[in-house]
Amino acid sequence: MSLKCGIIGLTNIGKSTLFNCISNTKAEITNFAYSSNKSNVGMVNVPDLRLYELEKYQPTNKIIPTTMDLVDIPGLAKGASKGEGVGNTFLSDIRNTDALIHVLRCFDDGNLPHIEGSVDPVRDMEIVDFELQVRDLESIEKKMEKLAKTAKSGDKDAKMGLDVLSTCKEHLDNFSPLRLLEISESKKKYLEDLMLLTIKPVMYVCNVDESSAVNGNKYVEQIKDALKDDNTEILTVAAGLEAEIAELDDEKDRLDFIHEMGLEEPGVNKLIRSAYKLLDLNTFFTVGPKEIRAWTLGRGMFAPQAAGVIHSDLERGFIRAEVMHYNDFISLGSEHACRENGKLNIEGKNYVVEDGDILHIRFNI
């Protein structure tokens, strides 16, 4: 799967620090605004404890987690929609992502000046939202001008498109992102070519100081209050602390440090899993003595598409899939036991793959 999750936010709020904790690509970090004018793209391993549970019942030579792409986008400033800072780059790169991680500064640090002069995460969130809304308005208004000419000639499809765009424009004029507007699947086709920014799913990450890593702080509470009516996820992560954790090579030292700080696991692990979920992705597994591997598939996709994720030949020559559910495999302890207890199913081309399915593809080419 080539879906990408973009990390956005104002400049100097910890985006690149978080990116460096979890990505195989490292971004430059400075205390200066607009220090970068390009996005950093990295591949991220998705933490999944189920892989190691599977190994208990099927010894294997190696374990391979699934991955996702993460994009660290240059910091935004007020006026980005008009080209301020590196705004045009920022907004263009967001178009090429599928979901957004909006990082908010929720810590005080006199050595790291805030571009707006003070720490106020709610204000920062509104600045970013406004800039995205302005750009979406511009895109919608341009398309409305084109459709208006066609609609005048009696084109019914153009009239429908104009109605959809008018509804979206009214919503944006009220300073509300399009992800909060209910749009039917049949009407979304009029928006697809615009690659709108505020229609993308979003989660919020409150970047806090080390002492607030477990329980948050007043800034986190302000964000939670501001978003209490939105169906969105809010995570609390201490990017500076996560950077220290990431620098420890020894796994035991890392775990000891994490527990000493009152955490159950690195905060970035939760962040990665939440981003993966935000992209509406499922994980399926292949299990054997050579490797146990996790694979990524879009929610609602079929068995032949899962086969294609493994290799295009498997999709082209797909015959059937032998399927075990993760919980059945763990509770029964082996493929043989699943087969004996009727928990190994033979599925055809119309089978919708579920999260946690263990697949063995039968094919012929």
C-alpha positions as CSV (number, residue, x, y, z in Angstrom):
1,M,0.0,0.0,0.0
2,S,1.4,3.5,-0.9
3,L,-0.8,5.5,1.5
4,K,1.0,8.3,3.3
5,C,0.4,10.1,6.6
6,G,1.7,13.7,6.8
7,I,3.0,15.4,9.9
8,I,1.9,19.0,10.0
9,G,2.0,22.0,12.3
10,L,3.5,25.4,12.9
11,T,7.3,25.7,12.8
12,N,9.4,24.8,15.9
13,I,6.8,22.6,17.6
14,G,8.6,19.3,17.5
15,K,7.5,17.7,14.2
16,S,10.9,16.7,13.0
17,T,12.0,15.4,16.4
18,L,9.0,13.0,16.4
19,F,9.7,12.1,12.8
20,N,13.3,11.2,13.6
21,C,12.2,9.0,16.5
22,I,10.2,6.7,14.3
23,S,11.5,7.0,10.7
24,N,14.4,5.4,8.9
25,T,15.1,8.9,7.4
26,K,16.4,11.7,9.6
27,A,15.3,15.3,9.3
28,E,17.4,18.3,10.2
29,I,16.4,20.0,13.5
30,T,17.2,23.6,14.4
31,N,15.8,26.4,16.5
32,F,15.2,28.6,13.5
33,A,11.9,29.1,11.7
34,Y,11.8,28.1,8.0
35,S,15.0,26.1,8.3
36,S,13.7,23.6,5.9
37,N,11.9,24.1,2.5
38,K,11.4,20.4,1.7
39,S,9.5,17.5,3.1
40,N,11.2,14.4,4.5
41,V,9.7,11.1,3.6
42,G,10.4,8.0,5.6
43,M,9.3,4.4,6.0
44,V,8.1,3.4,9.5
45,N,7.7,-0.1,11.0
46,V,4.3,-0.6,12.5
47,P,4.6,-2.1,16.0
48,D,2.4,-5.3,16.3
49,L,2.8,-7.6,19.3
50,R,0.7,-10.2,17.5
51,L,3.8,-11.1,15.4
52,Y,5.7,-12.3,18.5
53,E,2.6,-14.2,19.8
54,L,2.5,-16.0,16.5
55,E,6.2,-17.0,16.9
56,K,5.4,-18.8,20.1
57,Y,3.3,-21.3,18.1
58,Q,5.3,-21.3,14.9
59,P,9.1,-21.0,15.3
60,T,10.5,-19.0,12.4
61,N,13.8,-17.6,11.1
62,K,12.7,-14.0,11.0
63,I,9.8,-11.6,11.8
64,I,8.9,-8.9,9.4
65,P,6.5,-6.1,10.5
66,T,4.4,-4.2,8.0
67,T,5.3,-0.6,7.2
68,M,3.7,2.8,6.4
69,D,5.0,6.0,4.8
70,L,5.4,9.1,6.9
71,V,6.0,12.6,5.6
72,D,7.5,15.4,7.7
73,I,6.1,18.5,6.0
74,P,7.8,21.9,6.5
75,G,6.5,24.0,9.3
76,L,3.6,26.4,8.6
77,A,3.2,30.0,9.5
78,K,0.3,32.4,9.4
79,G,-0.3,33.5,5.8
80,A,1.0,30.2,4.3
81,S,-2.0,30.1,1.9
82,K,-0.6,33.4,0.5
83,G,2.9,32.1,0.3
84,E,4.3,33.2,3.7
85,G,7.3,31.2,5.0
86,V,7.4,28.0,3.0
87,G,3.7,27.9,2.8
88,N,3.2,26.9,-0.8
89,T,5.5,23.9,-0.4
90,F,3.7,22.9,2.8
91,L,0.3,23.0,1.2
92,S,1.3,21.3,-2.0
93,D,2.9,18.4,-0.1
94,I,-0.2,18.0,2.1
95,R,-2.2,17.3,-1.1
96,N,-0.2,14.2,-1.7
97,T,-0.9,12.6,1.7
98,D,-3.9,10.6,2.7
99,A,-4.2,11.5,6.4
100,L,-2.7,14.1,8.8
101,I,-1.0,14.1,12.1
102,H,-1.3,17.6,13.5
103,V,1.4,18.3,16.1
104,L,0.8,21.0,18.6
105,R,3.3,22.6,20.9
106,C,2.2,22.1,24.5
107,F,5.4,22.9,26.4
108,D,7.3,26.0,27.6
109,D,10.9,26.5,26.6
110,G,12.7,29.9,26.7
111,N,15.4,28.6,24.5
112,L,13.0,27.7,21.7
113,P,11.0,30.8,20.8
114,H,7.5,30.3,19.5
115,I,6.8,31.9,16.1
116,E,3.7,33.6,17.5
117,G,5.4,34.9,20.6
118,S,3.7,32.6,23.2
119,V,2.5,29.0,23.7
120,D,-1.1,28.6,22.8
121,P,-1.9,25.3,21.2
122,V,-5.6,26.2,20.5
123,R,-4.6,29.3,18.6
124,D,-1.9,27.3,16.7
125,M,-4.5,24.7,15.7
126,E,-6.8,27.4,14.5
127,I,-4.0,29.1,12.4
128,V,-3.2,25.8,10.6
129,D,-6.9,25.0,10.1
130,F,-7.6,28.4,8.7
131,E,-4.7,28.2,6.2
132,L,-5.9,24.9,4.9
133,Q,-9.5,26.2,4.7
134,V,-8.4,29.2,2.6
135,R,-6.6,27.0,0.2
136,D,-9.6,24.7,-0.2
137,L,-11.9,27.6,-0.8
138,E,-9.6,28.8,-3.6
139,S,-9.7,25.4,-5.2
140,I,-13.5,25.0,-4.9
141,E,-14.2,28.5,-6.2
142,K,-12.0,27.9,-9.3
143,K,-13.9,24.7,-10.1
144,M,-17.2,26.4,-9.5
145,E,-16.4,29.0,-12.1
146,K,-15.7,26.3,-14.7
147,L,-18.9,24.3,-13.8
148,A,-21.1,27.3,-13.8
149,K,-20.4,27.8,-17.6
150,T,-21.3,24.2,-18.3
151,A,-24.4,24.2,-16.0
152,K,-25.8,27.2,-17.9
153,S,-26.0,25.0,-21.0
154,G,-28.3,22.6,-19.1
155,D,-25.7,19.9,-18.2
156,K,-27.3,18.1,-15.2
157,D,-24.1,16.6,-14.0
158,A,-22.5,20.0,-13.9
159,K,-25.5,21.4,-11.9
160,M,-25.1,18.6,-9.4
161,G,-21.4,19.2,-9.1
162,L,-22.1,22.9,-8.6
163,D,-24.6,22.1,-5.8
164,V,-22.0,19.9,-4.0
165,L,-19.3,22.5,-4.3
166,S,-21.7,25.3,-3.1
167,T,-22.4,23.2,0.0
168,C,-18.7,22.7,0.6
169,K,-18.0,26.4,0.1
170,E,-20.7,27.4,2.6
171,H,-19.2,24.9,5.1
172,L,-15.7,26.4,4.7
173,D,-17.1,30.0,4.9
174,N,-18.3,29.0,8.4
175,F,-14.6,28.2,9.3
176,S,-15.3,24.4,9.6
177,P,-13.1,21.7,7.9
178,L,-14.8,19.5,5.2
179,R,-14.0,16.3,7.2
180,L,-16.9,17.4,9.5
181,L,-19.3,17.7,6.6
182,E,-21.3,14.6,5.6
183,I,-20.9,14.0,1.9
184,S,-22.3,10.9,0.3
185,E,-20.0,8.6,-1.7
186,S,-21.9,9.5,-4.9
187,K,-21.2,13.2,-4.4
188,K,-17.5,12.8,-3.5
189,K,-16.6,12.2,-7.2
190,Y,-17.0,16.0,-7.7
191,L,-14.3,16.7,-5.2
192,E,-11.7,14.0,-5.9
193,D,-9.8,15.9,-8.5
194,L,-9.3,18.8,-6.1
195,M,-7.3,16.8,-3.5
196,L,-8.8,19.0,-0.8
197,L,-6.8,19.5,2.4
198,T,-9.5,19.8,5.1
199,I,-11.3,16.7,4.0
200,K,-8.4,14.4,5.0
201,P,-8.8,12.5,8.3
202,V,-6.7,14.1,11.1
203,M,-5.4,13.2,14.6
204,Y,-3.8,15.6,17.1
205,V,-0.5,15.0,18.9
206,C,0.2,17.2,21.9
207,N,4.0,17.6,22.2
208,V,4.6,18.0,25.9
209,D,7.7,18.3,28.2
210,E,9.1,15.2,29.9
211,S,7.3,15.8,33.2
212,S,3.9,15.8,31.4
213,A,4.5,12.7,29.4
214,V,2.2,10.5,31.5
215,N,-0.6,12.9,32.7
216,G,-0.4,15.8,30.3
217,N,-0.7,19.4,31.3
218,K,-2.9,22.5,31.1
219,Y,-2.2,22.9,27.4
220,V,-3.3,19.4,26.6
221,E,-6.5,20.1,28.6
222,Q,-7.1,23.2,26.5
223,I,-6.9,21.1,23.3
224,K,-9.2,18.4,24.6
225,D,-11.7,21.0,25.5
226,A,-11.5,22.7,22.1
227,L,-12.0,19.4,20.3
228,K,-14.6,17.8,22.7
229,D,-17.3,17.8,20.0
230,D,-15.1,16.4,17.3
231,N,-14.7,12.7,16.7
232,T,-10.9,12.8,16.6
233,E,-8.0,11.2,18.5
234,I,-5.7,13.2,20.7
235,L,-2.4,11.7,21.8
236,T,0.1,13.1,24.4
237,V,3.7,12.5,23.4
238,A,7.0,14.0,24.8
239,A,9.1,14.3,21.7
240,G,12.3,15.1,23.6
241,L,11.8,12.1,25.8
242,E,11.0,9.9,22.8
243,A,14.3,11.0,21.2
244,E,16.2,9.9,24.3
245,I,14.4,6.5,24.2
246,A,15.2,6.1,20.5
247,E,19.0,6.7,21.2
248,L,19.2,3.6,23.5
249,D,20.4,0.6,21.5
250,D,19.9,-2.0,24.2
251,E,16.3,-3.2,24.4
252,K,16.5,-3.9,28.1
253,D,17.9,-0.4,28.8
254,R,15.1,1.1,26.7
255,L,12.4,-0.8,28.6
256,D,13.9,0.1,31.9
257,F,14.0,3.7,31.0
258,I,10.4,3.7,29.7
259,H,9.1,2.1,32.9
260,E,11.2,4.5,35.0
261,M,9.4,7.4,33.3
262,G,6.0,5.8,34.1
263,L,5.2,4.7,30.5
264,E,4.2,1.2,29.3
265,E,5.7,1.7,25.9
266,P,7.2,4.5,23.8
267,G,4.6,7.1,22.9
268,V,5.6,7.0,19.3
269,N,4.4,3.3,19.1
270,K,0.9,4.5,20.0
271,L,1.3,7.3,17.4
272,I,2.3,4.9,14.6
273,R,-0.6,2.5,15.4
274,S,-3.1,5.4,15.5
275,A,-1.8,6.8,12.2
276,Y,-2.1,3.4,10.6
277,K,-5.7,3.2,11.9
278,L,-6.4,6.7,10.6
279,L,-5.4,5.6,7.1
280,D,-8.1,2.9,7.4
281,L,-5.7,0.0,7.0
282,N,-5.9,-3.6,8.1
283,T,-3.1,-6.1,8.8
284,F,-3.0,-9.7,7.6
285,F,-0.3,-12.3,8.2
286,T,1.6,-15.0,6.5
287,V,3.1,-17.6,8.9
288,G,5.8,-20.2,8.3
289,P,9.2,-21.5,9.4
290,K,11.1,-19.2,7.1
291,E,9.3,-16.0,8.2
292,I,6.3,-14.6,9.9
293,R,5.3,-11.4,8.1
294,A,2.7,-8.7,8.5
295,W,1.1,-7.2,5.4
296,T,-1.0,-4.0,4.8
297,L,-4.3,-4.0,3.1
298,G,-7.1,-1.4,2.9
299,R,-10.1,-2.1,4.9
300,G,-12.9,-3.9,3.0
301,M,-10.5,-5.3,0.3
302,F,-10.8,-8.9,-1.0
303,A,-8.6,-12.0,-0.9
304,P,-7.2,-11.6,-4.4
305,Q,-6.1,-8.0,-3.6
306,A,-4.4,-9.4,-0.5
307,A,-2.6,-11.9,-2.7
308,G,-1.5,-9.0,-4.9
309,V,0.0,-7.2,-2.0
310,I,2.3,-10.3,-1.5
311,H,3.1,-10.6,-5.2
312,S,1.3,-9.6,-8.4
313,D,1.6,-13.2,-9.7
314,L,-0.5,-14.4,-6.8
315,E,-3.3,-12.1,-7.6
316,R,-3.2,-12.9,-11.3
317,G,-3.3,-16.6,-10.7
318,F,-5.5,-16.6,-7.6
319,I,-7.5,-19.8,-7.0
320,R,-8.4,-19.6,-3.3
321,A,-7.2,-18.5,0.1
322,E,-6.9,-20.7,3.2
323,V,-7.8,-18.5,6.1
324,M,-7.3,-18.7,9.8
325,H,-8.3,-16.0,12.2
326,Y,-5.6,-14.8,14.6
327,N,-7.5,-15.6,17.8
328,D,-8.4,-19.1,16.6
329,F,-4.7,-19.8,15.7
330,I,-3.5,-18.5,19.1
331,S,-6.2,-20.4,21.1
332,L,-5.7,-23.7,19.3
333,G,-2.0,-23.4,18.8
334,S,-1.3,-24.6,15.3
335,E,-2.6,-24.8,11.7
336,H,-3.2,-28.5,12.1
337,A,-5.5,-27.8,15.2
338,C,-7.3,-25.1,13.3
339,R,-7.9,-27.5,10.4
340,E,-9.1,-30.3,12.7
341,N,-11.5,-28.0,14.6
342,G,-13.0,-26.4,11.5
343,K,-11.3,-23.1,12.0
344,L,-9.4,-23.1,8.7
345,N,-11.7,-21.9,6.0
346,I,-11.4,-22.1,2.2
347,E,-12.4,-18.7,0.8
348,G,-12.8,-17.5,-2.8
349,K,-12.5,-14.2,-4.7
350,N,-15.3,-12.5,-2.8
351,Y,-13.9,-13.0,0.7
352,V,-13.3,-9.7,2.5
353,V,-10.0,-10.0,4.5
354,E,-10.3,-9.1,8.2
355,D,-7.7,-7.6,10.4
356,G,-5.5,-10.3,11.9
357,D,-6.3,-13.0,9.2
358,I,-3.6,-15.5,8.5
359,L,-3.6,-16.3,4.8
360,H,-2.2,-19.0,2.6
361,I,-2.8,-18.3,-1.0
362,R,-3.3,-21.0,-3.6
363,F,-2.6,-19.9,-7.1
364,N,-1.8,-21.1,-10.6
365,I,-0.2,-19.2,-13.4
